[in-house]
Amino acid sequence: MLTVLQAHPGLGQSSLARALGFDKVTVLRVLRGLETRGFVSRCPAPDNKRNVSVALTPAGADLLQEAQKPAERAYKRLMAPLEREQQEQLLQLLQLLTGELEDEARAAFVPPARATSSLRQSA
């Protein structure tokens, strides 16, 4: 959640739920917890006051930064059995699968290119 918010500051709650593949109620519950702990802020969206915009706070950005190295280690460990070509193939297949599911989604979500390229670089 924090990674998506870092890539898309001010993203709406519904778009965030779609990006994560979670239902809106689950995302709302997690957001409330993150907001209580000072990691995100929620406010009316500038373009539509009925929508809620979500952004990382400085504390949320710090938490995300702290989590980056353990996440990279876990990613490398997960991908270690695969050769470089297989890793790339796996990522392509996962993108294909999520792209096919997009037709059934209520709201389209385009994953940030930065997140995809950083995964490839850390492998």
MOPAC internal coordinates of N, CA, C and O (Angstrom, degrees):
PM7 1SCF
backbone

  N    0.0000 0     0.00 0     0.00 0    0    0    0
  C    1.4404 1     0.00 0     0.00 0    1    0    0
  C    1.5302 1   110.32 1     0.00 0    2    1    0
  O    1.2310 1   121.01 1   134.88 1    3    2    1
  N    1.3253 1   115.66 1   -45.12 1    3    2    1
  C    1.4576 1   119.79 1  -179.42 1    5    3    2
  C    1.5247 1   111.26 1   -64.72 1    6    5    3
  O    1.2310 1   120.38 1   142.24 1    7    6    5
  N    1.3210 1   116.88 1   -37.76 1    7    6    5
  C    1.4609 1   120.75 1   179.41 1    9    7    6
  C    1.5203 1   111.14 1   -63.53 1   10    9    7
  O    1.2310 1   120.25 1   135.69 1   11   10    9
  N    1.3107 1   117.13 1   -44.31 1   11   10    9
  C    1.4657 1   120.88 1   179.25 1   13   11   10
  C    1.5253 1   109.80 1   -64.44 1   14   13   11
  O    1.2310 1   120.17 1   138.66 1   15   14   13
  N    1.3235 1   117.29 1   -41.34 1   15   14   13
  C    1.4580 1   120.30 1   179.76 1   17   15   14
  C    1.5247 1   111.98 1   -67.32 1   18   17   15
  O    1.2310 1   120.50 1   147.08 1   19   18   17
  N    1.3189 1   116.65 1   -32.92 1   19   18   17
  C    1.4584 1   119.00 1   176.61 1   21   19   18
  C    1.5311 1   110.04 1   -66.00 1   22   21   19
  O    1.2310 1   120.54 1   139.00 1   23   22   21
  N    1.3251 1   116.57 1   -41.00 1   23   22   21
  C    1.4639 1   121.18 1  -179.35 1   25   23   22
  C    1.5259 1   112.09 1   -73.29 1   26   25   23
  O    1.2310 1   120.56 1   152.43 1   27   26   25
  N    1.3443 1   116.54 1   -27.57 1   27   26   25
  C    1.4710 1   121.56 1  -176.35 1   29   27   26
  C    1.5231 1   110.26 1  -133.27 1   30   29   27
  O    1.2310 1   119.74 1  -107.43 1   31   30   29
  N    1.3283 1   118.09 1    72.57 1   31   30   29
  C    1.4732 1   119.63 1   179.52 1   33   31   30
  C    1.5292 1   110.53 1   -59.36 1   34   33   31
  O    1.2310 1   121.00 1   -42.59 1   35   34   33
  N    1.3100 1   115.69 1   137.41 1   35   34   33
  C    1.4569 1   120.40 1   178.26 1   37   35   34
  C    1.5160 1   114.32 1    81.36 1   38   37   35
  O    1.2310 1   120.23 1  -167.28 1   39   38   37
  N    1.3106 1   117.17 1    12.72 1   39   38   37
  C    1.4656 1   121.62 1   178.68 1   41   39   38
  C    1.5236 1   109.74 1   -61.90 1   42   41   39
  O    1.2310 1   120.03 1   -36.98 1   43   42   41
  N    1.3085 1   117.56 1   143.02 1   43   42   41
  C    1.4552 1   121.97 1   178.04 1   45   43   42
  C    1.5225 1   111.08 1   -73.35 1   46   45   43
  O    1.2310 1   120.71 1   -24.94 1   47   46   45
  N    1.3319 1   116.24 1   155.06 1   47   46   45
  C    1.4683 1   120.73 1  -179.42 1   49   47   46
  C    1.5197 1   112.09 1   -59.23 1   50   49   47
  O    1.2310 1   119.90 1   138.51 1   51   50   49
  N    1.3263 1   117.80 1   -41.49 1   51   50   49
  C    1.4693 1   120.45 1  -179.54 1   53   51   50
  C    1.5170 1   111.21 1   -64.99 1   54   53   51
  O    1.2310 1   120.34 1   137.08 1   55   54   53
  N    1.3210 1   116.96 1   -42.92 1   55   54   53
  C    1.4643 1   120.66 1   178.59 1   57   55   54
  C    1.5246 1   110.72 1   -66.26 1   58   57   55
  O    1.2310 1   120.57 1   143.96 1   59   58   57
  N    1.3192 1   116.52 1   -36.04 1   59   58   57
  C    1.4572 1   120.62 1   177.16 1   61   59   58
  C    1.5286 1   110.09 1   -63.87 1   62   61   59
  O    1.2310 1   120.38 1   135.76 1   63   62   61
  N    1.3189 1   116.89 1   -44.24 1   63   62   61
  C    1.4676 1   120.66 1   178.21 1   65   63   62
  C    1.5281 1   110.44 1   -59.49 1   66   65   63
  O    1.2310 1   120.54 1   136.96 1   67   66   65
  N    1.3180 1   116.58 1   -43.04 1   67   66   65
  C    1.4667 1   121.02 1   179.85 1   69   67   66
  C    1.5296 1   110.54 1   -65.01 1   70   69   67
  O    1.2310 1   120.95 1   137.47 1   71   70   69
  N    1.3196 1   115.79 1   -42.53 1   71   70   69
  C    1.4635 1   120.48 1  -178.53 1   73   71   70
  C    1.5226 1   111.33 1   -61.33 1   74   73   71
  O    1.2310 1   120.77 1   144.80 1   75   74   73
  N    1.3004 1   116.12 1   -35.20 1   75   74   73
  C    1.4607 1   121.32 1  -178.03 1   77   75   74
  C    1.5169 1   113.00 1   -88.71 1   78   77   75
  O    1.2310 1   120.56 1   163.72 1   79   78   77
  N    1.3332 1   116.53 1   -16.28 1   79   78   77
  C    1.4546 1   120.12 1  -176.95 1   81   79   78
  C    1.5121 1   113.19 1    77.18 1   82   81   79
  O    1.2310 1   120.43 1  -155.86 1   83   82   81
  N    1.3385 1   116.78 1    24.14 1   83   82   81
  C    1.4628 1   122.33 1   178.74 1   85   83   82
  C    1.5208 1   109.51 1  -111.10 1   86   85   83
  O    1.2310 1   121.04 1   -19.52 1   87   86   85
  N    1.3114 1   115.62 1   160.48 1   87   86   85
  C    1.4556 1   119.01 1   175.81 1   89   87   86
  C    1.5255 1   109.26 1   -76.49 1   90   89   87
  O    1.2310 1   121.37 1   -20.17 1   91   90   89
  N    1.3219 1   114.98 1   159.83 1   91   90   89
  C    1.4669 1   121.39 1  -174.84 1   93   91   90
  C    1.5249 1   112.51 1   -62.18 1   94   93   91
  O    1.2310 1   120.20 1   143.54 1   95   94   93
  N    1.3227 1   117.23 1   -36.46 1   95   94   93
  C    1.4677 1   120.87 1  -178.29 1   97   95   94
  C    1.5277 1   110.49 1   -65.27 1   98   97   95
  O    1.2310 1   120.45 1   136.21 1   99   98   97
  N    1.3273 1   116.74 1   -43.79 1   99   98   97
  C    1.4613 1   120.44 1   178.81 1  101   99   98
  C    1.5279 1   110.55 1   -62.28 1  102  101   99
  O    1.2310 1   120.83 1   134.71 1  103  102  101
  N    1.3267 1   116.02 1   -45.29 1  103  102  101
  C    1.4631 1   120.12 1   179.64 1  105  103  102
  C    1.5242 1   110.34 1   -62.47 1  106  105  103
  O    1.2310 1   120.21 1   138.47 1  107  106  105
  N    1.3112 1   117.21 1   -41.53 1  107  106  105
  C    1.4635 1   120.30 1   179.17 1  109  107  106
  C    1.5296 1   110.71 1   -60.86 1  110  109  107
  O    1.2310 1   120.14 1   136.46 1  111  110  109
  N    1.3216 1   117.35 1   -43.54 1  111  110  109
  C    1.4675 1   120.61 1   179.70 1  113  111  110
  C    1.5314 1   111.58 1   -62.81 1  114  113  111
  O    1.2310 1   120.78 1   136.30 1  115  114  113
  N    1.3236 1   116.12 1   -43.70 1  115  114  113
  C    1.4629 1   119.67 1   179.13 1  117  115  114
  C    1.5271 1   109.90 1   -65.94 1  118  117  115
  O    1.2310 1   120.44 1   137.32 1  119  118  117
  N    1.3265 1   116.77 1   -42.68 1  119  118  117
  C    1.4636 1   120.11 1   179.24 1  121  119  118
  C    1.5231 1   111.85 1   -60.90 1  122  121  119
  O    1.2310 1   120.50 1   139.58 1  123  122  121
  N    1.3096 1   116.64 1   -40.42 1  123  122  121
  C    1.4697 1   119.09 1   177.88 1  125  123  122
  C    1.5265 1   111.07 1   -60.35 1  126  125  123
  O    1.2310 1   120.68 1   137.69 1  127  126  125
  N    1.3251 1   116.30 1   -42.31 1  127  126  125
  C    1.4563 1   120.21 1   178.03 1  129  127  126
  C    1.5201 1   111.82 1   -65.02 1  130  129  127
  O    1.2310 1   120.59 1   137.17 1  131  130  129
  N    1.3256 1   116.47 1   -42.83 1  131  130  129
  C    1.4662 1   120.21 1   178.52 1  133  131  130
  C    1.5230 1   111.53 1   -66.32 1  134  133  131
  O    1.2310 1   120.91 1   143.63 1  135  134  133
  N    1.3192 1   115.87 1   -36.37 1  135  134  133
  C    1.4668 1   119.99 1   178.36 1  137  135  134
  C    1.5295 1   110.70 1   -68.40 1  138  137  135
  O    1.2310 1   120.38 1   138.13 1  139  138  137
  N    1.3151 1   116.87 1   -41.87 1  139  138  137
  C    1.4656 1   121.32 1   178.09 1  141  139  138
  C    1.5267 1   111.05 1   -59.64 1  142  141  139
  O    1.2310 1   121.03 1   143.12 1  143  142  141
  N    1.3237 1   115.63 1   -36.88 1  143  142  141
  C    1.4653 1   120.40 1  -179.36 1  145  143  142
  C    1.5272 1   112.76 1   -85.82 1  146  145  143
  O    1.2310 1   120.44 1   179.67 1  147  146  145
  N    1.3326 1   116.77 1    -0.33 1  147  146  145
  C    1.4586 1   120.85 1   174.89 1  149  147  146
  C    1.5152 1   115.51 1    83.43 1  150  149  147
  O    1.2310 1   119.89 1  -161.28 1  151  150  149
  N    1.3365 1   117.81 1    18.72 1  151  150  149
  C    1.4556 1   120.62 1  -177.38 1  153  151  150
  C    1.5265 1   113.71 1   -93.61 1  154  153  151
  O    1.2310 1   120.05 1   156.76 1  155  154  153
  N    1.3215 1   117.51 1   -23.24 1  155  154  153
  C    1.4662 1   121.68 1   176.87 1  157  155  154
  C    1.5206 1   109.24 1  -136.33 1  158  157  155
  O    1.2310 1   121.75 1   -20.20 1  159  158  157
  N    1.3208 1   114.26 1   159.80 1  159  158  157
  C    1.4633 1   119.60 1   172.28 1  161  159  158
  C    1.5203 1   107.92 1  -125.16 1  162  161  159
  O    1.2310 1   121.18 1   -35.43 1  163  162  161
  N    1.3093 1   115.34 1   144.57 1  163  162  161
  C    1.4706 1   121.12 1   177.86 1  165  163  162
  C    1.5192 1   107.94 1  -122.35 1  166  165  163
  O    1.2310 1   121.08 1   -43.15 1  167  166  165
  N    1.3385 1   115.53 1   136.85 1  167  166  165
  C    1.4537 1   120.44 1   177.76 1  169  167  166
  C    1.5279 1   108.79 1  -151.79 1  170  169  167
  O    1.2310 1   120.43 1   -15.75 1  171  170  169
  N    1.3365 1   116.78 1   164.25 1  171  170  169
  C    1.4694 1   118.08 1   177.94 1  173  171  170
  C    1.5309 1   110.65 1   -58.22 1  174  173  171
  O    1.2310 1   120.66 1   -40.32 1  175  174  173
  N    1.3111 1   116.33 1   139.68 1  175  174  173
  C    1.4670 1   121.25 1   178.80 1  177  175  174
  C    1.5188 1   109.46 1   -66.55 1  178  177  175
  O    1.2310 1   119.89 1   -39.50 1  179  178  177
  N    1.3249 1   117.82 1   140.50 1  179  178  177
  C    1.4577 1   119.94 1  -177.18 1  181  179  178
  C    1.5295 1   113.54 1   -64.22 1  182  181  179
  O    1.2310 1   120.09 1   149.13 1  183  182  181
  N    1.3277 1   117.42 1   -30.87 1  183  182  181
  C    1.4614 1   120.36 1  -177.42 1  185  183  182
  C    1.5275 1   113.80 1   -88.89 1  186  185  183
  O    1.2310 1   120.04 1   163.00 1  187  186  185
  N    1.3407 1   117.53 1   -17.00 1  187  186  185
  C    1.4579 1   121.13 1  -179.62 1  189  187  186
  C    1.5308 1   107.82 1  -155.06 1  190  189  187
  O    1.2310 1   120.51 1   -74.18 1  191  190  189
  N    1.2920 1   116.64 1   105.82 1  191  190  189
  C    1.4717 1   121.61 1  -174.02 1  193  191  190
  C    1.5253 1   113.14 1   -63.43 1  194  193  191
  O    1.2310 1   119.92 1   164.12 1  195  194  193
  N    1.3408 1   117.77 1   -15.88 1  195  194  193
  C    1.4651 1   119.90 1   178.46 1  197  195  194
  C    1.5281 1   111.29 1   -80.71 1  198  197  195
  O    1.2310 1   120.23 1   161.61 1  199  198  197
  N    1.3112 1   117.17 1   -18.39 1  199  198  197
  C    1.4646 1   121.28 1   178.11 1  201  199  198
  C    1.5240 1   109.68 1   -92.83 1  202  201  199
  O    1.2310 1   121.13 1   -24.93 1  203  202  201
  N    1.3193 1   115.45 1   155.07 1  203  202  201
  C    1.4614 1   120.88 1   179.83 1  205  203  202
  C    1.5249 1   109.02 1  -109.92 1  206  205  203
  O    1.2310 1   121.35 1   -48.90 1  207  206  205
  N    1.3087 1   115.02 1   131.10 1  207  206  205
  C    1.4523 1   122.77 1   178.71 1  209  207  206
  C    1.5319 1   108.31 1  -100.97 1  210  209  207
  O    1.2310 1   120.36 1   -40.94 1  211  210  209
  N    1.3372 1   116.92 1   139.06 1  211  210  209
  C    1.4560 1   121.34 1  -176.90 1  213  211  210
  C    1.5295 1   109.13 1  -121.60 1  214  213  211
  O    1.2310 1   120.83 1   -41.40 1  215  214  213
  N    1.3263 1   116.02 1   138.60 1  215  214  213
  C    1.4647 1   120.60 1   178.50 1  217  215  214
  C    1.5271 1   109.78 1  -143.44 1  218  217  215
  O    1.2310 1   121.38 1   -25.92 1  219  218  217
  N    1.3183 1   114.97 1   154.08 1  219  218  217
  C    1.4620 1   120.66 1   174.28 1  221  219  218
  C    1.5243 1   109.73 1   -71.57 1  222  221  219
  O    1.2310 1   120.85 1   -35.41 1  223  222  221
  N    1.2970 1   115.98 1   144.59 1  223  222  221
  C    1.4600 1   121.05 1   169.64 1  225  223  222
  C    1.5328 1   107.08 1   -91.79 1  226  225  223
  O    1.2310 1   119.55 1    -9.66 1  227  226  225
  N    1.3172 1   118.46 1   170.34 1  227  226  225
  C    1.4722 1   118.97 1   174.55 1  229  227  226
  C    1.5377 1   112.03 1   -56.34 1  230  229  227
  O    1.2310 1   120.07 1   142.20 1  231  230  229
  N    1.3311 1   117.48 1   -37.80 1  231  230  229
  C    1.4699 1   120.37 1   177.50 1  233  231  230
  C    1.5275 1   110.92 1   -64.70 1  234  233  231
  O    1.2310 1   119.99 1   142.57 1  235  234  233
  N    1.3255 1   117.62 1   -37.43 1  235  234  233
  C    1.4625 1   121.54 1   177.20 1  237  235  234
  C    1.5169 1   111.54 1   -66.49 1  238  237  235
  O    1.2310 1   120.59 1   139.76 1  239  238  237
  N    1.3263 1   116.48 1   -40.24 1  239  238  237
  C    1.4657 1   120.67 1   177.05 1  241  239  238
  C    1.5285 1   110.48 1   -63.95 1  242  241  239
  O    1.2310 1   120.41 1   140.36 1  243  242  241
  N    1.3312 1   116.81 1   -39.64 1  243  242  241
  C    1.4651 1   120.76 1   177.37 1  245  243  242
  C    1.5243 1   110.95 1   -63.76 1  246  245  243
  O    1.2310 1   120.53 1   135.80 1  247  246  245
  N    1.3323 1   116.59 1   -44.20 1  247  246  245
  C    1.4650 1   120.67 1   178.61 1  249  247  246
  C    1.5256 1   110.92 1   -60.43 1  250  249  247
  O    1.2310 1   120.63 1   136.19 1  251  250  249
  N    1.3090 1   116.39 1   -43.81 1  251  250  249
  C    1.4590 1   120.92 1   179.06 1  253  251  250
  C    1.5267 1   110.62 1   -61.91 1  254  253  251
  O    1.2310 1   120.64 1   138.26 1  255  254  253
  N    1.3168 1   116.38 1   -41.74 1  255  254  253
  C    1.4652 1   120.81 1   178.30 1  257  255  254
  C    1.5326 1   110.92 1   -61.59 1  258  257  255
  O    1.2310 1   120.51 1   137.10 1  259  258  257
  N    1.3305 1   116.64 1   -42.90 1  259  258  257
  C    1.4657 1   121.02 1   178.80 1  261  259  258
  C    1.5289 1   111.90 1   -63.33 1  262  261  259
  O    1.2310 1   120.47 1   146.21 1  263  262  261
  N    1.3194 1   116.70 1   -33.79 1  263  262  261
  C    1.4644 1   121.52 1  -177.27 1  265  263  262
  C    1.5272 1   112.40 1   -80.75 1  266  265  263
  O    1.2310 1   120.01 1   166.24 1  267  266  265
  N    1.3149 1   117.59 1   -13.76 1  267  266  265
  C    1.4581 1   121.56 1  -174.11 1  269  267  266
  C    1.5328 1   112.90 1   -61.19 1  270  269  267
  O    1.2310 1   119.92 1   130.38 1  271  270  269
  N    1.3086 1   117.75 1   -49.62 1  271  270  269
  C    1.4771 1   119.91 1  -177.21 1  273  271  270
  C    1.5298 1   112.49 1   -63.97 1  274  273  271
  O    1.2310 1   119.05 1   132.75 1  275  274  273
  N    1.3492 1   119.42 1   -47.25 1  275  274  273
  C    1.4719 1   117.91 1   176.42 1  277  275  274
  C    1.5339 1   112.41 1   -61.47 1  278  277  275
  O    1.2310 1   120.03 1   144.48 1  279  278  277
  N    1.3146 1   117.54 1   -35.52 1  279  278  277
  C    1.4647 1   120.47 1   178.49 1  281  279  278
  C    1.5263 1   110.76 1   -66.56 1  282  281  279
  O    1.2310 1   120.32 1   138.91 1  283  282  281
  N    1.3097 1   117.00 1   -41.09 1  283  282  281
  C    1.4691 1   120.77 1   177.82 1  285  283  282
  C    1.5246 1   110.78 1   -64.19 1  286  285  283
  O    1.2310 1   120.52 1   138.95 1  287  286  285
  N    1.3340 1   116.62 1   -41.05 1  287  286  285
  C    1.4814 1   119.70 1   178.27 1  289  287  286
  C    1.5337 1   110.19 1   -62.59 1  290  289  287
  O    1.2310 1   120.45 1   137.13 1  291  290  289
  N    1.3157 1   116.74 1   -42.87 1  291  290  289
  C    1.4687 1   120.59 1   179.70 1  293  291  290
  C    1.5278 1   110.63 1   -64.46 1  294  293  291
  O    1.2310 1   120.56 1   138.56 1  295  294  293
  N    1.3332 1   116.53 1   -41.44 1  295  294  293
  C    1.4666 1   120.73 1   179.11 1  297  295  294
  C    1.5304 1   110.24 1   -62.23 1  298  297  295
  O    1.2310 1   120.47 1   134.50 1  299  298  297
  N    1.3293 1   116.70 1   -45.50 1  299  298  297
  C    1.4595 1   120.48 1  -179.91 1  301  299  298
  C    1.5225 1   111.19 1   -63.06 1  302  301  299
  O    1.2310 1   120.48 1   139.66 1  303  302  301
  N    1.3257 1   116.69 1   -40.34 1  303  302  301
  C    1.4688 1   120.62 1   178.64 1  305  303  302
  C    1.5286 1   111.13 1   -65.14 1  306  305  303
  O    1.2310 1   120.67 1   139.53 1  307  306  305
  N    1.3222 1   116.33 1   -40.47 1  307  306  305
  C    1.4549 1   121.26 1   178.94 1  309  307  306
  C    1.5262 1   111.42 1   -64.28 1  310  309  307
  O    1.2310 1   120.43 1   138.46 1  311  310  309
  N    1.3237 1   116.78 1   -41.54 1  311  310  309
  C    1.4562 1   121.26 1  -175.77 1  313  311  310
  C    1.5333 1   113.42 1   -86.56 1  314  313  311
  O    1.2310 1   119.90 1   169.81 1  315  314  313
  N    1.3182 1   117.80 1   -10.19 1  315  314  313
  C    1.4697 1   122.12 1  -174.58 1  317  315  314
  C    1.5331 1   114.24 1   -54.25 1  318  317  315
  O    1.2310 1   118.60 1   140.55 1  319  318  317
  N    1.3247 1   120.26 1   -39.45 1  319  318  317
  C    1.4686 1   118.67 1  -179.16 1  321  319  318
  C    1.5290 1   113.86 1   -66.92 1  322  321  319
  O    1.2310 1   120.47 1   163.28 1  323  322  321
  N    1.3245 1   116.71 1   -16.72 1  323  322  321
  C    1.4609 1   120.86 1  -176.97 1  325  323  322
  C    1.5201 1   110.87 1   -95.74 1  326  325  323
  O    1.2310 1   121.06 1   -37.47 1  327  326  325
  N    1.3268 1   115.57 1   142.53 1  327  326  325
  C    1.4533 1   120.26 1   172.53 1  329  327  326
  C    1.5272 1   108.67 1   -72.88 1  330  329  327
  O    1.2310 1   120.40 1   -17.40 1  331  330  329
  N    1.3107 1   116.85 1   162.60 1  331  330  329
  C    1.4751 1   121.97 1  -176.63 1  333  331  330
  C    1.5366 1   111.51 1   -52.29 1  334  333  331
  O    1.2310 1   120.62 1   133.92 1  335  334  333
  N    1.3092 1   116.41 1   -46.08 1  335  334  333
  C    1.4687 1   120.59 1  -179.97 1  337  335  334
  C    1.5336 1   110.90 1   -62.02 1  338  337  335
  O    1.2310 1   120.34 1   140.23 1  339  338  337
  N    1.3191 1   116.95 1   -39.77 1  339  338  337
  C    1.4605 1   121.04 1   178.97 1  341  339  338
  C    1.5291 1   111.05 1   -67.03 1  342  341  339
  O    1.2310 1   120.49 1   142.00 1  343  342  341
  N    1.3302 1   116.67 1   -38.00 1  343  342  341
  C    1.4601 1   120.71 1   177.36 1  345  343  342
  C    1.5283 1   110.09 1   -60.62 1  346  345  343
  O    1.2310 1   120.87 1   133.95 1  347  346  345
  N    1.3236 1   115.95 1   -46.05 1  347  346  345
  C    1.4646 1   120.25 1   179.42 1  349  347  346
  C    1.5241 1   110.59 1   -63.88 1  350  349  347
  O    1.2310 1   120.49 1   139.57 1  351  350  349
  N    1.3200 1   116.67 1   -40.43 1  351  350  349
  C    1.4602 1   121.16 1   179.11 1  353  351  350
  C    1.5304 1   110.43 1   -63.49 1  354  353  351
  O    1.2310 1   120.39 1   136.84 1  355  354  353
  N    1.3305 1   116.86 1   -43.16 1  355  354  353
  C    1.4589 1   120.92 1   178.41 1  357  355  354
  C    1.5255 1   110.70 1   -59.30 1  358  357  355
  O    1.2310 1   120.41 1   132.96 1  359  358  357
  N    1.3269 1   116.81 1   -47.04 1  359  358  357
  C    1.4693 1   120.08 1   179.30 1  361  359  358
  C    1.5286 1   111.33 1   -61.42 1  362  361  359
  O    1.2310 1   120.21 1   139.96 1  363  362  361
  N    1.3276 1   117.21 1   -40.04 1  363  362  361
  C    1.4633 1   120.68 1   178.23 1  365  363  362
  C    1.5249 1   110.95 1   -64.37 1  366  365  363
  O    1.2310 1   120.63 1   137.84 1  367  366  365
  N    1.3341 1   116.39 1   -42.16 1  367  366  365
  C    1.4606 1   119.89 1   179.47 1  369  367  366
  C    1.5276 1   111.65 1   -65.78 1  370  369  367
  O    1.2310 1   120.21 1   139.91 1  371  370  369
  N    1.3233 1   117.21 1   -40.09 1  371  370  369
  C    1.4635 1   120.50 1   177.58 1  373  371  370
  C    1.5266 1   110.84 1   -64.51 1  374  373  371
  O    1.2310 1   120.29 1   140.57 1  375  374  373
  N    1.3176 1   117.05 1   -39.43 1  375  374  373
  C    1.4600 1   120.22 1   177.01 1  377  375  374
  C    1.5190 1   110.86 1   -65.07 1  378  377  375
  O    1.2310 1   120.43 1   140.97 1  379  378  377
  N    1.3259 1   116.78 1   -39.03 1  379  378  377
  C    1.4588 1   121.00 1   177.22 1  381  379  378
  C    1.5321 1   110.52 1   -62.05 1  382  381  379
  O    1.2310 1   120.70 1   133.40 1  383  382  381
  N    1.3295 1   116.26 1   -46.60 1  383  382  381
  C    1.4628 1   120.30 1   179.75 1  385  383  382
  C    1.5264 1   111.75 1   -61.76 1  386  385  383
  O    1.2310 1   120.30 1   133.59 1  387  386  385
  N    1.3101 1   117.04 1   -46.41 1  387  386  385
  C    1.4678 1   118.90 1  -179.50 1  389  387  386
  C    1.5132 1   110.92 1   -68.34 1  390  389  387
  O    1.2310 1   120.41 1   148.07 1  391  390  389
  N    1.3251 1   116.82 1   -31.93 1  391  390  389
  C    1.4649 1   119.87 1   176.03 1  393  391  390
  C    1.5184 1   111.93 1   -64.59 1  394  393  391
  O    1.2310 1   120.73 1   140.36 1  395  394  393
  N    1.3193 1   116.20 1   -39.64 1  395  394  393
  C    1.4732 1   120.34 1   178.72 1  397  395  394
  C    1.5270 1   110.81 1   -66.93 1  398  397  395
  O    1.2310 1   120.05 1   144.93 1  399  398  397
  N    1.3089 1   117.52 1   -35.07 1  399  398  397
  C    1.4614 1   120.81 1   178.95 1  401  399  398
  C    1.5309 1   111.64 1   -71.32 1  402  401  399
  O    1.2310 1   120.95 1   159.51 1  403  402  401
  N    1.3130 1   115.79 1   -20.49 1  403  402  401
  C    1.4597 1   120.95 1  -178.40 1  405  403  402
  C    1.5327 1   111.56 1   -57.23 1  406  405  403
  O    1.2310 1   120.09 1   146.39 1  407  406  405
  N    1.3402 1   117.44 1   -33.61 1  407  406  405
  C    1.4604 1   121.12 1   179.78 1  409  407  406
  C    1.5226 1   112.33 1   -60.65 1  410  409  407
  O    1.2310 1   120.36 1   152.10 1  411  410  409
  N    1.3274 1   116.91 1   -27.90 1  411  410  409
  C    1.4544 1   120.86 1  -178.53 1  413  411  410
  C    1.5209 1   112.98 1   -92.37 1  414  413  411
  O    1.2310 1   120.76 1   175.17 1  415  414  413
  N    1.3081 1   116.16 1    -4.83 1  415  414  413
  C    1.4678 1   120.74 1  -178.13 1  417  415  414
  C    1.5224 1   110.28 1   -78.99 1  418  417  415
  O    1.2310 1   121.10 1   -28.44 1  419  418  417
  N    1.3217 1   115.51 1   151.56 1  419  418  417
  C    1.4613 1   120.26 1   176.74 1  421  419  418
  C    1.5158 1   111.87 1   -74.74 1  422  421  419
  O    1.2310 1   120.77 1   142.44 1  423  422  421
  N    1.3196 1   116.13 1   -37.56 1  423  422  421
  C    1.4589 1   120.67 1  -178.62 1  425  423  422
  C    1.5184 1   108.72 1  -131.05 1  426  425  423
  O    1.2310 1   121.08 1   -47.91 1  427  426  425
  N    1.3147 1   115.55 1   132.09 1  427  426  425
  C    1.4594 1   120.05 1  -178.96 1  429  427  426
  C    1.5235 1   110.39 1   -69.17 1  430  429  427
  O    1.2310 1   121.59 1   -32.59 1  431  430  429
  N    1.3129 1   114.56 1   147.41 1  431  430  429
  C    1.4635 1   119.79 1   174.87 1  433  431  430
  C    1.5093 1   107.89 1  -136.49 1  434  433  431
  O    1.2310 1   120.75 1   -50.81 1  435  434  433
  N    1.3146 1   116.16 1   129.19 1  435  434  433
  C    1.4516 1   121.32 1   176.93 1  437  435  434
  C    1.5200 1   106.80 1  -105.33 1  438  437  435
  O    1.2310 1   119.94 1   -64.84 1  439  438  437
  N    1.3524 1   117.72 1   115.16 1  439  438  437
  C    1.4634 1   119.21 1  -178.08 1  441  439  438
  C    1.5160 1   110.33 1   -63.59 1  442  441  439
  O    1.2310 1   120.55 1   -35.34 1  443  442  441
  N    1.3166 1   116.56 1   144.66 1  443  442  441
  C    1.4606 1   119.09 1  -179.50 1  445  443  442
  C    1.5271 1   110.71 1   -65.14 1  446  445  443
  O    1.2310 1   120.35 1   -45.86 1  447  446  445
  N    1.3122 1   116.94 1   134.14 1  447  446  445
  C    1.4637 1   121.40 1   179.88 1  449  447  446
  C    1.5216 1   110.29 1   -61.92 1  450  449  447
  O    1.2310 1   120.42 1   146.58 1  451  450  449
  N    1.3178 1   116.81 1   -33.42 1  451  450  449
  C    1.4532 1   121.01 1  -178.82 1  453  451  450
  C    1.5266 1   111.26 1   -60.90 1  454  453  451
  O    1.2310 1   120.15 1   139.09 1  455  454  453
  N    1.3241 1   117.33 1   -40.91 1  455  454  453
  C    1.4717 1   120.49 1  -179.29 1  457  455  454
  C    1.5197 1   110.46 1   -65.50 1  458  457  455
  O    1.2310 1   120.18 1   137.59 1  459  458  457
  N    1.3139 1   117.26 1   -42.41 1  459  458  457
  C    1.4655 1   121.42 1   179.59 1  461  459  458
  C    1.5152 1   110.83 1   -64.94 1  462  461  459
  O    1.2310 1   120.26 1   135.26 1  463  462  461
  N    1.3413 1   117.11 1   -44.74 1  463  462  461
  C    1.4613 1   119.00 1  -178.34 1  465  463  462
  C    1.5191 1   111.81 1   -69.66 1  466  465  463
  O    1.2310 1   119.66 1   147.12 1  467  466  465
  N    1.3332 1   118.26 1   -32.88 1  467  466  465
  C    1.4709 1   119.29 1   178.71 1  469  467  466
  C    1.5197 1   111.05 1   -69.45 1  470  469  467
  O    1.2310 1   120.10 1   147.70 1  471  470  469
  N    1.3176 1   117.41 1   -32.30 1  471  470  469
  C    1.4682 1   119.74 1   175.92 1  473  471  470
  C    1.5115 1   110.39 1   -64.67 1  474  473  471
  O    1.2310 1   121.02 1   137.79 1  475  474  473
  N    1.3278 1   115.66 1   -42.21 1  475  474  473
  C    1.4625 1   119.37 1  -179.23 1  477  475  474
  C    1.5150 1   111.16 1   -66.70 1  478  477  475
  O    1.2310 1   120.37 1   141.39 1  479  478  477
  N    1.3387 1   116.89 1   -38.61 1  479  478  477
  C    1.4561 1   121.10 1  -178.57 1  481  479  478
  C    1.5162 1   111.61 1   -67.72 1  482  481  479
  O    1.2310 1   120.11 1   145.35 1  483  482  481
  N    1.3176 1   117.40 1   -34.65 1  483  482  481
  C    1.4698 1   119.98 1  -176.03 1  485  483  482
  C    1.5250 1   111.94 1   -80.20 1  486  485  483
  O    1.2310 1   119.97 1   169.37 1  487  486  485
  N    1.3210 1   117.65 1   -10.63 1  487  486  485
  C    1.4620 1   120.71 1  -178.52 1  489  487  486
  C    1.5092 1   112.11 1   -74.92 1  490  489  487
  O    1.2310 1   120.10 1   180.00 1  491  490  489

